[in-house]
Amino acid sequence: MIRALYSSASSMVTQQQNMDIISNNIANTNTTGYKKVRAAFQDLLYSAMEVRRDGQNTNLQVGNASRLAATQRNFEQGALQQTDRPLDFAIDGPGFFAVLHQDGTVRYTRDGSFKISSELVGGQYVNRLVTAQGEYVLDYNGQPIEVDDYGLLPYRLGIVDFPNPEGLAAVGNNQFVETEASGPPMYAGMANVRQGFLEASNVDMAEEVTQMILAQRVYQLSSRMLQAADEMERIANNLRR
């Protein structure tokens, strides 16, 4: 019965973590270029209730509930929404925009909602393409993009891709950084960039609501199992009196 208490409590903790992930997806339904996250679970170690000799039936084993094993980010492309704004860009296919963070590191994003920043360089003002946070958008040479009077053409954007995008680490602001699991960035020369468009979040609200209801049900049943195990333990303790 003690095992039932531990298993039920473990299940409740796991489903609470699952609910946190689902709620974050729902909260980012309208976030440009957001990629939804899904929880992956694993069962815990098994305990032998009875070890049987050779020639007999298999051993009796009981599990010890589940745990959150990993979070998996889905990089499936979201719908492209037309804005007709010349500084909005959407990547039609795989790839990421490269931006220079304030700390000097390069980050990657699917959010192509950019702005112009006028800066005084060498005694004259230069217009540079930046993100909403003021970070420089980089070209194929890893240099900040300067915008002239003729406007900005999509081919000037430095689009990169990774051998394993799911290995990228999210760092907030809709941005990612490379990791050993993602592999190094590779410039995507054939990337199709559409000007005047933005990529919507790939969150499917109907799917998220279904997952939310399922998580609530599992949490509720685990809570009832915890109460039942606790009641059985109370009855067993009262038998001594």
URKACOR-V274316 format. One record per pair of residues at least 24 apart in sequence whose C-alpha atoms are under 8 Angstrom apart, sorted by the first residue. I is the first residue (numbers start at 0). J is the second residue. D is the distance in Angstrom with one decimal. If there is no record, write none. Layout:
# URKACOR-V274316
I:J:D
I:J:D
This chain:
# URKACOR-V274316
0:228:5.9
0:229:7.9
0:231:7.4
0:232:6.6
1:228:7.6
1:232:7.8
2:63:7.1
3:224:7.6
3:225:7.0
3:228:6.1
4:224:7.9
4:225:5.4
4:228:6.0
4:229:7.0
5:63:7.4
5:64:8.0
6:63:5.3
6:64:4.6
6:65:7.7
7:64:7.1
7:221:5.0
7:222:6.7
7:224:6.3
7:225:5.4
8:221:7.3
8:222:7.7
8:225:6.9
9:64:6.3
9:65:6.7
9:66:7.2
10:64:6.1
10:65:6.1
10:66:7.4
10:217:8.0
10:218:7.1
10:221:6.4
11:217:7.9
11:218:5.2
11:221:6.1
11:222:7.0
13:65:7.1
13:66:5.7
13:67:6.0
14:214:5.8
14:215:7.6
14:217:7.2
14:218:6.0
15:214:8.0
15:218:7.6
16:67:7.6
17:67:7.9
17:214:7.0
18:211:6.5
18:214:6.6
18:215:8.0
21:207:6.3
21:210:7.4
21:211:6.6
24:202:6.5
24:207:7.5
25:202:7.2
25:204:6.9
25:207:6.9
27:200:7.3
27:202:7.7
28:200:5.8
28:201:7.7
28:202:5.7
28:204:7.6
29:199:7.0
29:200:6.1
30:199:6.9
30:200:5.7
31:109:7.8
31:110:5.6
31:197:6.9
31:198:5.9
31:199:4.9
31:200:5.6
32:77:7.0
32:108:7.7
32:109:5.0
32:110:4.9
32:111:7.9
32:173:7.4
32:197:7.7
32:198:5.2
32:199:5.3
32:200:5.0
32:201:7.5
33:109:7.6
33:110:7.8
33:173:6.5
33:199:7.2
33:200:4.6
33:201:6.5
33:202:7.8
34:72:6.5
34:73:5.8
34:74:5.6
34:75:7.4
34:200:6.2
34:201:5.8
34:202:7.0
35:72:5.8
35:73:5.6
35:74:7.6
35:200:7.8
35:201:6.4
35:202:5.6
36:70:6.4
36:71:5.5
36:72:4.3
36:73:6.1
37:70:5.7
37:71:5.2
37:72:6.3
37:73:7.6
38:67:6.9
38:68:7.8
38:69:6.2
38:70:4.7
38:71:6.3
39:67:6.1
39:68:5.6
39:69:5.1
39:70:5.8
39:71:7.0
40:65:6.6
40:66:5.7
40:67:4.7
40:68:5.0
40:69:7.0
41:65:5.5
41:66:5.6
41:67:6.5
41:68:5.7
42:66:6.4
71:165:7.1
72:165:6.0
73:165:7.3
74:164:7.5
74:165:7.3
75:201:6.8
76:198:7.7
76:201:6.4
77:198:5.7
77:199:5.1
77:200:5.4
77:201:4.3
77:202:8.0
78:198:5.8
78:199:5.3
78:200:7.4
78:201:7.2
79:196:6.2
79:197:5.6
79:198:4.6
79:199:6.1
80:196:5.4
80:197:5.3
80:198:6.2
80:199:6.7
81:195:6.0
81:196:4.4
81:197:6.5
82:195:5.3
82:196:5.3
82:197:7.0
83:194:7.7
83:195:4.2
83:196:6.7
84:194:7.8
84:195:4.8
84:196:7.5
85:151:7.9
85:194:6.3
85:195:5.2
86:111:8.0
86:112:6.6
86:113:5.5
86:114:6.4
86:151:7.8
86:194:7.3
86:195:6.8
87:111:5.6
87:112:4.7
87:113:6.0
87:194:6.0
87:195:5.0
87:196:5.6
87:197:6.1
88:112:6.5
88:113:7.9
88:153:7.7
88:192:6.5
88:193:5.6
88:194:4.7
88:195:5.9
88:196:5.3
88:197:5.7
89:192:5.7
89:193:5.3
89:194:6.7
89:195:7.9
89:196:5.4
89:197:4.8
89:198:5.4
90:190:7.2
90:191:6.0
90:192:4.6
90:193:6.4
90:198:7.5
91:190:7.5
91:191:5.4
91:192:5.9
91:193:6.9
92:190:7.1
92:191:6.8
93:160:6.7
93:190:7.4
94:158:6.0
94:159:5.3
94:160:4.5
94:161:7.7
94:187:6.9
94:190:7.1
95:158:5.4
95:159:5.3
95:160:6.1
96:136:7.4
96:137:7.7
96:156:7.3
96:157:6.4
96:158:5.1
96:159:6.6
97:136:6.1
97:137:5.5
97:138:7.7
97:157:6.3
97:158:6.6
97:159:7.0
98:130:7.8
98:134:6.2
98:135:5.5
98:136:4.4
98:137:5.5
99:134:5.6
99:135:5.2
99:136:6.5
99:137:6.9
99:143:8.0
100:134:5.6
100:135:7.4
101:134:6.7
105:176:7.3
106:174:6.2
106:175:5.7
106:176:5.1
106:177:7.8
107:174:5.4
107:175:5.1
107:176:6.2
108:173:6.2
108:174:4.7
108:175:6.3
109:173:7.6
109:174:7.7
109:198:7.5
110:173:6.9
110:197:7.4
110:198:7.1
111:197:6.4
111:198:7.7
112:197:7.0
115:146:7.9
139:186:7.1
153:192:6.0
153:193:7.1
153:194:6.6
154:192:7.6
157:186:7.0
158:186:5.8
158:187:5.6
158:188:7.5
158:190:6.8
159:184:5.9
159:185:5.2
159:186:4.1
159:187:5.0
160:184:5.6
160:185:5.3
160:186:6.2
160:187:6.1
161:185:6.1
